[in-house]
């Protein structure tokens, strides 16, 4: 597994390492994950955070990990928003972790 885009990965894959690799883009960098990964798993096996808060510069990594807290929303380059903990990664997704701070 590569070091990823922003330092130490928060998640470490222990099993199911033989699943098919699929490509995706994160903040403009081409990466890969495994078929069946959620967006959260795909991102956090690459770096230490899921996204940056839209209300400041704080890094976020999700909270409940089961779709109840609203803390894991991730944007795509084309404007779609995905709940990262419960949305499966699709080949070719172009995701963003850098949000524009809101006033």
N, C-alpha and C positions, 0 to 999 in steps of 0.2 A: 504494500500500500504506500502511496506517495505521501509526502509531508503535507500536501494540500496547499491551499491558497493563503492561509493566515496562521501559520505556526502549528502548534500541537493540536491534533484532532481530539475532540471531546469523547467520541465513541470509538471503540475498538472492536472490530469484527472478530468473533470467536468461532463461529460455525457458518455453514452454508457458503463457503468461499468458492465453490465450483459453479455457482449459478452464472448464467450468461451475463457478460459485461454490456452495459449500455452507456452511450455518451450523452453528456449534457454540458451546458455552459453555466458557469457561476461567476458573476461579475466580469464577464468577458473572457474568462479562462476556460479552455476546454478540459473537462475532467471525465471520469467514468464512475459509475456505481454498478450495482448488480440488479438484474431483473428481479422485480418484487420488492425492492427497497421503497420506503416512503421518501418523500422529499427531505424530511428531517434526517433520516438515516443517511441519505446520500450526501447531505451537506455536513453533518456532524462527524462523519468518518473522514472528512477532508480538513476541517478547521475547528476552532474552539468555540465558535458562536454560530447561531442560526441566522441572525439578522441584526441590524441596528435599529434602535427605537426610533419611531417617527417623532417622538417628543424630545429628543436630545441625542447625545452621542453614545449612550449606553449600549453595550452589546447585550443581546438577548439569546437564550438557548432553549426557549420553550419553558413551560412550567409544569403542566399536569401530564403531558405526553399521551393524552387520550381524547383530545378534541373538546374539552369543556371550558378552557380558560381564555381562549382568544389570543394567546401570547405568541403563537407560532406562525402567524400569517406571513407569507413570503410573496413578493411580487415577481412577475415575469417582465421581460423586456417589452412585451407588447401590451402590458397593462392588466393582465389577469392577476387575480389574487388567489393563493392556494393556502389551505390549512395544511401546513407541512407535516404535522404528526399523523394525519390520516389520509393524505393524498399520495397515491403511488406515483413515483417518478416515471415519466414517459421518455422514450428516446428523443433526443434533440431539444428537450426543454431548455429555455434560456432564462435563468433565474437571477435575481438581484438580492443582495443582502444589505445594500446601502440605501437607506431611505432618506428622502429629503425631510429635514426637521420641519415641524409645523409650528407656526408662531404661537 
